[in-house]
Amino acid sequence: MTLQCTCGSYALEIVSQSYPENGNAYETYKCEVCGRTGSLTHNATTNATTLSGGLGNDWE
């Protein structure tokens, strides 16, 4: 999976990130083209990854 902005750009800057000891992951991104922000959350227990805001992926 490759992350991209909903505007189609792959130029993403990591704004914040957190990887607590429980194995979960939290990342916030900002698009360098349009300025939209979005987040990625990964739940280590369910192995589910959620994208929100202006963040999407190209499913590759």
C-alpha positions as CSV (number, residue, x, y, z in Angstrom):
1,M,0.0,0.0,0.0
2,T,1.3,3.4,-1.0
3,L,-0.2,6.4,0.8
4,Q,-1.4,9.4,-1.2
5,C,-3.5,12.5,-0.7
6,T,-7.1,12.6,-1.9
7,C,-5.9,15.2,-4.4
8,G,-3.8,12.4,-6.0
9,S,-0.3,13.6,-4.8
10,Y,2.2,11.2,-3.2
11,A,4.2,14.1,-1.7
12,L,3.3,13.6,1.9
13,E,5.1,15.0,5.0
14,I,4.9,13.2,8.3
15,V,3.6,15.8,10.8
16,S,3.5,13.5,13.9
17,Q,3.9,9.9,14.7
18,S,3.6,7.7,17.7
19,Y,4.4,4.0,18.2
20,P,3.4,3.0,21.8
21,E,4.6,-0.3,23.3
22,N,1.2,-1.9,22.7
23,G,2.1,-2.2,19.0
24,N,-0.4,0.3,17.6
25,A,0.8,3.0,15.2
26,Y,-0.5,6.6,14.9
27,E,0.7,8.9,12.1
28,T,-0.4,12.3,10.8
29,Y,0.5,13.5,7.3
30,K,0.2,16.8,5.4
31,C,0.1,17.0,1.6
32,E,2.9,19.1,0.2
33,V,0.8,20.1,-2.8
34,C,-2.7,21.0,-1.5
35,G,-2.1,21.2,2.3
36,R,-4.7,18.7,3.3
37,T,-4.0,16.6,6.4
38,G,-4.9,13.1,7.2
39,S,-4.1,10.3,9.6
40,L,-3.2,6.6,9.6
41,T,-4.0,4.4,12.6
42,H,-2.9,0.8,12.8
43,N,-4.4,-1.5,15.5
44,A,-2.0,-4.3,16.3
45,T,-4.7,-6.4,18.0
46,T,-7.0,-6.6,15.0
47,N,-4.3,-5.8,12.3
48,A,-6.7,-3.2,10.9
49,T,-5.3,0.0,9.3
50,T,-7.6,3.0,9.1
51,L,-7.0,6.1,7.0
52,S,-8.9,9.3,7.6
53,G,-9.1,13.0,6.5
54,G,-7.3,13.7,3.2
55,L,-5.3,10.5,3.3
56,G,-5.9,7.6,0.9
57,N,-3.9,4.9,-0.8
58,D,-3.5,3.4,-4.3
59,W,-3.9,-0.2,-3.0
60,E,-0.6,-1.3,-4.5
